[in-house]
Amino acid sequence: MNKAELVEAVAEKAELSKRDAEAAVDAVLEVIEAAVVKGEEVKLSGFGFFS
């Protein structure tokens, strides 16, 4: 699954426009990236672990 497919799936699942879903996906990725850059670990139960 690439980002465009993820955005489409989120839009469908959350009943959002693709624009709103893309904004949400981007926000989540930015928050994860910022935490990792600061040296924090991000643990999303059932999804993944980022460090």
N, CA, C and O atoms as a GROMACS GRO file, in nm:
protein
  204
    1MET      N    1   0.086  -0.118   0.000
    1MET     CA    2   0.000   0.000   0.000
    1MET      C    3   0.090   0.123   0.000
    1MET      O    4   0.181   0.135   0.082
    2ASN      N    5   0.064   0.214  -0.092
    2ASN     CA    6   0.138   0.339  -0.093
    2ASN      C    7   0.053   0.448  -0.027
    2ASN      O    8  -0.059   0.423   0.018
    3LYS      N    9   0.109   0.570  -0.020
    3LYS     CA   10   0.040   0.677   0.051
    3LYS      C   11  -0.096   0.709  -0.012
    3LYS      O   12  -0.194   0.729   0.060
    4ALA      N   13  -0.102   0.714  -0.144
    4ALA     CA   14  -0.229   0.746  -0.212
    4ALA      C   15  -0.336   0.643  -0.179
    4ALA      O   16  -0.452   0.677  -0.158
    5GLU      N   17  -0.296   0.516  -0.174
    5GLU     CA   18  -0.391   0.410  -0.139
    5GLU      C   19  -0.433   0.421   0.007
    5GLU      O   20  -0.549   0.397   0.040
    6LEU      N   21  -0.339   0.458   0.093
    6LEU     CA   22  -0.371   0.477   0.235
    6LEU      C   23  -0.470   0.591   0.252
    6LEU      O   24  -0.567   0.579   0.326
    7VAL      N   25  -0.446   0.701   0.183
    7VAL     CA   26  -0.537   0.816   0.191
    7VAL      C   27  -0.676   0.776   0.144
    7VAL      O   28  -0.776   0.811   0.207
    8GLU      N   29  -0.684   0.703   0.034
    8GLU     CA   30  -0.814   0.659  -0.018
    8GLU      C   31  -0.885   0.569   0.083
    8GLU      O   32  -1.006   0.583   0.104
    9ALA      N   33  -0.811   0.478   0.144
    9ALA     CA   34  -0.870   0.386   0.241
    9ALA      C   35  -0.919   0.461   0.365
    9ALA      O   36  -1.027   0.432   0.417
   10VAL      N   37  -0.840   0.556   0.412
   10VAL     CA   38  -0.879   0.635   0.528
   10VAL      C   39  -1.003   0.718   0.495
   10VAL      O   40  -1.096   0.728   0.576
   11ALA      N   41  -1.005   0.777   0.378
   11ALA     CA   42  -1.121   0.856   0.336
   11ALA      C   43  -1.248   0.772   0.338
   11ALA      O   44  -1.353   0.814   0.386
   12GLU      N   45  -1.236   0.652   0.284
   12GLU     CA   46  -1.351   0.562   0.278
   12GLU      C   47  -1.394   0.517   0.417
   12GLU      O   48  -1.512   0.521   0.451
   13LYS      N   49  -1.297   0.473   0.496
   13LYS     CA   50  -1.327   0.417   0.629
   13LYS      C   51  -1.384   0.523   0.723
   13LYS      O   52  -1.477   0.495   0.800
   14ALA      N   53  -1.328   0.644   0.718
   14ALA     CA   54  -1.370   0.750   0.811
   14ALA      C   55  -1.477   0.842   0.751
   14ALA      O   56  -1.518   0.939   0.813
   15GLU      N   57  -1.520   0.809   0.629
   15GLU     CA   58  -1.618   0.890   0.560
   15GLU      C   59  -1.574   1.036   0.551
   15GLU      O   60  -1.649   1.127   0.586
   16LEU      N   61  -1.451   1.055   0.504
   16LEU     CA   62  -1.392   1.187   0.486
   16LEU      C   63  -1.369   1.212   0.338
   16LEU      O   64  -1.366   1.118   0.257
   17SER      N   65  -1.353   1.338   0.303
   17SER     CA   66  -1.310   1.368   0.167
   17SER      C   67  -1.165   1.324   0.154
   17SER      O   68  -1.095   1.309   0.254
   18LYS      N   69  -1.120   1.302   0.032
   18LYS     CA   70  -0.980   1.264   0.012
   18LYS      C   71  -0.888   1.374   0.062
   18LYS      O   72  -0.780   1.346   0.114
   19ARG      N   73  -0.929   1.499   0.046
   19ARG     CA   74  -0.846   1.611   0.094
   19ARG      C   75  -0.831   1.605   0.246
   19ARG      O   76  -0.721   1.622   0.298
   20ASP      N   77  -0.942   1.582   0.317
   20ASP     CA   78  -0.936   1.574   0.463
   20ASP      C   79  -0.859   1.451   0.508
   20ASP      O   80  -0.783   1.457   0.605
   21ALA      N   81  -0.877   1.340   0.440
   21ALA     CA   82  -0.804   1.217   0.475
   21ALA      C   83  -0.655   1.237   0.453
   21ALA      O   84  -0.574   1.192   0.534
   22GLU      N   85  -0.618   1.303   0.344
   22GLU     CA   86  -0.476   1.327   0.319
   22GLU      C   87  -0.416   1.417   0.426
   22GLU      O   88  -0.303   1.394   0.470
   23ALA      N   89  -0.491   1.518   0.469
   23ALA     CA   90  -0.444   1.606   0.576
   23ALA      C   91  -0.425   1.527   0.706
   23ALA      O   92  -0.328   1.549   0.778
   24ALA      N   93  -0.516   1.436   0.734
   24ALA     CA   94  -0.505   1.354   0.855
   24ALA      C   95  -0.385   1.260   0.848
   24ALA      O   96  -0.308   1.249   0.944
   25VAL      N   97  -0.368   1.193   0.734
   25VAL     CA   98  -0.254   1.102   0.717
   25VAL      C   99  -0.123   1.181   0.728
   25VAL      O  100  -0.031   1.138   0.798
   26ASP      N  101  -0.115   1.295   0.661
   26ASP     CA  102   0.005   1.378   0.669
   26ASP      C  103   0.034   1.420   0.812
   26ASP      O  104   0.149   1.418   0.856
   27ALA      N  105  -0.070   1.459   0.885
   27ALA     CA  106  -0.051   1.502   1.024
   27ALA      C  107   0.003   1.390   1.110
   27ALA      O  108   0.094   1.411   1.190
   28VAL      N  109  -0.052   1.271   1.094
   28VAL     CA  110  -0.004   1.156   1.173
   28VAL      C  111   0.142   1.128   1.141
   28VAL      O  112   0.223   1.108   1.232
   29LEU      N  113   0.176   1.126   1.014
   29LEU     CA  114   0.314   1.098   0.975
   29LEU      C  115   0.409   1.206   1.025
   29LEU      O  116   0.521   1.175   1.068
   30GLU      N  117   0.367   1.331   1.020
   30GLU     CA  118   0.450   1.440   1.071
   30GLU      C  119   0.473   1.429   1.221
   30GLU      O  120   0.584   1.454   1.269
   31VAL      N  121   0.370   1.392   1.295
   31VAL     CA  122   0.384   1.378   1.440
   31VAL      C  123   0.479   1.263   1.473
   31VAL      O  124   0.564   1.277   1.561
   32ILE      N  125   0.466   1.151   1.403
   32ILE     CA  126   0.556   1.038   1.425
   32ILE      C  127   0.699   1.078   1.391
   32ILE      O  128   0.791   1.050   1.467
   33GLU      N  129   0.717   1.144   1.276
   33GLU     CA  130   0.851   1.185   1.234
   33GLU      C  131   0.914   1.280   1.336
   33GLU      O  132   1.031   1.264   1.371
   34ALA      N  133   0.839   1.378   1.382
   34ALA     CA  134   0.891   1.475   1.479
   34ALA      C  135   0.934   1.406   1.608
   34ALA      O  136   1.037   1.441   1.665
   35ALA      N  137   0.855   1.310   1.654
   35ALA     CA  138   0.890   1.238   1.777
   35ALA      C  139   1.018   1.158   1.757
   35ALA      O  140   1.105   1.157   1.845
   36VAL      N  141   1.031   1.091   1.644
   36VAL     CA  142   1.150   1.010   1.617
   36VAL      C  143   1.273   1.099   1.604
   36VAL      O  144   1.380   1.063   1.653
   37VAL      N  145   1.259   1.213   1.538
   37VAL     CA  146   1.371   1.305   1.523
   37VAL      C  147   1.419   1.354   1.659
   37VAL      O  148   1.539   1.376   1.678
   38LYS      N  149   1.327   1.371   1.754
   38LYS     CA  150   1.363   1.414   1.889
   38LYS      C  151   1.421   1.300   1.972
   38LYS      O  152   1.458   1.320   2.087
   39GLY      N  153   1.428   1.181   1.913
   39GLY     CA  154   1.484   1.067   1.985
   39GLY      C  155   1.382   0.987   2.063
   39GLY      O  156   1.418   0.896   2.137
   40GLU      N  157   1.257   1.020   2.048
   40GLU     CA  158   1.152   0.947   2.119
   40GLU      C  159   1.115   0.820   2.042
   40GLU      O  160   1.135   0.812   1.920
   41GLU      N  161   1.064   0.724   2.112
   41GLU     CA  162   1.013   0.603   2.048
   41GLU      C  163   0.861   0.618   2.035
   41GLU      O  164   0.795   0.671   2.124
   42VAL      N  165   0.809   0.572   1.925
   42VAL     CA  166   0.665   0.576   1.901
   42VAL      C  167   0.617   0.432   1.890
   42VAL      O  168   0.660   0.358   1.801
   43LYS      N  169   0.530   0.393   1.979
   43LYS     CA  170   0.476   0.257   1.980
   43LYS      C  171   0.325   0.265   1.957
   43LYS      O  172   0.252   0.321   2.039
   44LEU      N  173   0.280   0.209   1.847
   44LEU     CA  174   0.138   0.205   1.817
   44LEU      C  175   0.094   0.059   1.825
   44LEU      O  176   0.118  -0.020   1.734
   45SER      N  177   0.031   0.026   1.935
   45SER     CA  178  -0.007  -0.112   1.962
   45SER      C  179  -0.083  -0.172   1.844
   45SER      O  180  -0.181  -0.114   1.797
   46GLY      N  181  -0.038  -0.286   1.798
   46GLY     CA  182  -0.102  -0.354   1.688
   46GLY      C  183  -0.065  -0.299   1.552
   46GLY      O  184  -0.115  -0.347   1.450
   47PHE      N  185   0.023  -0.199   1.548
   47PHE     CA  186   0.061  -0.138   1.420
   47PHE      C  187   0.210  -0.140   1.398
   47PHE      O  188   0.259  -0.198   1.301
   48GLY      N  189   0.284  -0.075   1.488
   48GLY     CA  190   0.428  -0.069   1.465
   48GLY      C  191   0.501   0.004   1.574
   48GLY      O  192   0.442   0.062   1.665
   49PHE      N  193   0.633  -0.003   1.562
   49PHE     CA  194   0.723   0.060   1.657
   49PHE      C  195   0.824   0.140   1.575
   49PHE      O  196   0.887   0.085   1.484
   50PHE      N  197   0.840   0.267   1.606
   50PHE     CA  198   0.930   0.353   1.531
   50PHE      C  199   1.032   0.414   1.626
   50PHE      O  200   0.998   0.458   1.736
   51SER      N  201   1.157   0.416   1.583
   51SER     CA  202   1.260   0.479   1.666
   51SER      C  203   1.366   0.540   1.578
   51SER      O  204   1.462   0.598   1.627
   0.00000   0.00000   0.00000
